[in-house]
Every structure is written in structure tokens, then in C-alpha cells.
Amino acid sequence: MDIYCPKCGEPWDYPFDDALTPNEVQRFKRGEGCPACDFGTTCTWCFGTGKDTGYAQSCPTCGGRRYITIRRIPGHPKHGQWVYGWEPDVKSWTHGDPLTEDNPYFLRLSERYQCRDGWVTCVMVRCPDCLSTASPCPKCDGTGHLTPRQPDRAFLSGALLDLLGDDLDGVAAELDDAEFLGLI
């Protein structure tokens, strides 16, 4: 069964099992959002870049996603450097330390995991090659922040009419419920 994020609408399988940490489950149940929208802070259309993802506009660096994931691997031949891409085509990140507050490319810390070369730190950054030419994201108007979902009134009205059928004031439904519960 799918349960939808109240902030971004991302479907999540219930029970959550290993998809969310216990802390994330509690935050999800409180209505704060989900990891896909960074708990109500990041636009899920542009991943926080503020730029239209425009997959048709191919960029050799990001493939039109407008962001890349860079890594720092201690045991890699480029020890201590931020890199992106995969062997044999690993490239160095040359736009400063992405973890500094004033770096305009920084989006968010993506993950940390251990591999045979040591602990890997992954960071999502805006693509430096196509970011200036991309148009603003149509969902967040270029802010990169999540625009909360607004319930579709026509859909909600239709769903309510489907539930009530010919009983628009709900009286028959209340009587059916009372009869079912043995109150009548």
C-alpha cells in the first residue's frame, strides 16, 4: 500500500521497513515531509537547483539534470580531491570546496558510506557547465524550494460526491453507520 508524502506527494510503500530510518518515519508521520523533498524544503522537480531539468537539453557533464554528485574518497589516487564521474573517466571538481557556506554550487550533503578505500563523502552540487543557460524551474519559480502541494478542489469535490452518492447531506450515511454499530 502506498502512503503519499504530505509535502511533495512522493509515494512510499507501507510498511516502511528499510526505506526510512526510525527518525525519518517519525518525521513523516508528523507531516514534515520525506527524504525526497528533504522534509519539505527542496523542490522535487529541479532537486533544489532552481533550474528546469530539461532532459532534452543534453549537457555532457550532468545529462540535463542540472546537478551532479561529487565525491571525496581518501584512498583514491586523487586523494582528498572532490571528483565526479566513474573510472576511467574521473574528473576533478575545480570550483572550490563544496562544503563551504559561500560556494554557489552547493545543494546538499548527499550521503556518506564506507568502501574499500575508506569513507566516501558525497555532495550534490549544481552543474557548473549548464546552470547559467538553463531556464528557471517551472514548479518553484527558480527558488529551488518546495512549493507545497495545493489540494485540487475539483478532485476533492468529486471524491466527496462519489462517497456520498445521492445522500448529499450525509444523513443516510450516518444512519447506516449507526445501524452497523448497533446503535439503532
SULWOPE-V636259 format. One record per residue. N is the residue number from 0. PHI is phi in whole degrees, -180 to 180 (NA if undefined). BURIAL is b if it has 9 or more other C-alpha atoms within 8 Angstrom, else e. Layout:
[[N	PHI	BURIAL] [N	PHI	BURIAL]]
This chain:
[[0	NA	e] [1	-93	e] [2	-119	e] [3	-99	e] [4	-62	b] [5	-70	b] [6	-93	b] [7	-116	b] [8	85	e] [9	-64	e] [10	-79	e] [11	-127	b] [12	-73	e] [13	-114	e] [14	-72	e] [15	-69	b] [16	48	e] [17	-99	e] [18	-69	e] [19	-128	b] [20	-75	e] [21	-56	e] [22	-65	e] [23	-66	b] [24	-62	b] [25	-62	e] [26	-65	b] [27	-62	b] [28	-66	e] [29	-78	e] [30	86	b] [31	-79	b] [32	123	b] [33	-144	b] [34	-62	e] [35	-63	e] [36	-106	b] [37	51	b] [38	55	b] [39	83	b] [40	-114	e] [41	-115	b] [42	-63	b] [43	-83	b] [44	-80	b] [45	-110	b] [46	59	b] [47	88	b] [48	-76	b] [49	80	b] [50	-119	b] [51	-62	b] [52	-71	b] [53	33	e] [54	-56	e] [55	-69	e] [56	-86	e] [57	-76	e] [58	-116	b] [59	-65	e] [60	-84	e] [61	-113	b] [62	71	b] [63	92	b] [64	-78	b] [65	75	b] [66	-144	b] [67	-135	b] [68	-105	b] [69	-106	b] [70	-131	b] [71	-122	b] [72	-118	b] [73	-59	b] [74	-89	e] [75	-75	e] [76	-54	e] [77	-95	e] [78	-45	b] [79	81	e] [80	-89	b] [81	-82	b] [82	-133	b] [83	-144	b] [84	90	e] [85	-129	e] [86	-56	e] [87	-92	e] [88	-110	e] [89	-83	b] [90	-115	e] [91	-86	e] [92	-81	b] [93	-114	e] [94	-114	e] [95	83	e] [96	-71	e] [97	-70	b] [98	-88	e] [99	-79	e] [100	-64	e] [101	-92	e] [102	-76	b] [103	-70	e] [104	-89	b] [105	-63	b] [106	-109	b] [107	-169	e] [108	-71	e] [109	-87	b] [110	-168	e] [111	-132	e] [112	-149	e] [113	-102	e] [114	-129	e] [115	-65	e] [116	-94	b] [117	121	b] [118	-78	b] [119	-104	b] [120	-109	b] [121	-114	b] [122	-132	b] [123	-86	b] [124	-130	b] [125	-68	b] [126	-68	b] [127	-74	e] [128	-87	e] [129	-126	b] [130	-62	b] [131	-73	e] [132	-96	e] [133	-79	b] [134	-79	e] [135	-63	b] [136	-64	b] [137	-73	e] [138	-86	e] [139	-113	b] [140	58	b] [141	86	b] [142	-83	b] [143	85	b] [144	-95	b] [145	-67	b] [146	-95	e] [147	-57	e] [148	-66	e] [149	-103	e] [150	-62	e] [151	-78	e] [152	-61	e] [153	-65	e] [154	-65	e] [155	-63	b] [156	-64	e] [157	-64	e] [158	-65	e] [159	-65	e] [160	-65	b] [161	-63	e] [162	-68	e] [163	-81	b] [164	62	e] [165	-84	e] [166	-98	b] [167	-66	e] [168	-91	e] [169	82	e] [170	-65	e] [171	-63	e] [172	-64	b] [173	-64	e] [174	-65	e] [175	-62	e] [176	-65	e] [177	-64	b] [178	-64	b] [179	-62	e] [180	-80	e] [181	81	e] [182	-84	e] [183	-114	e]]
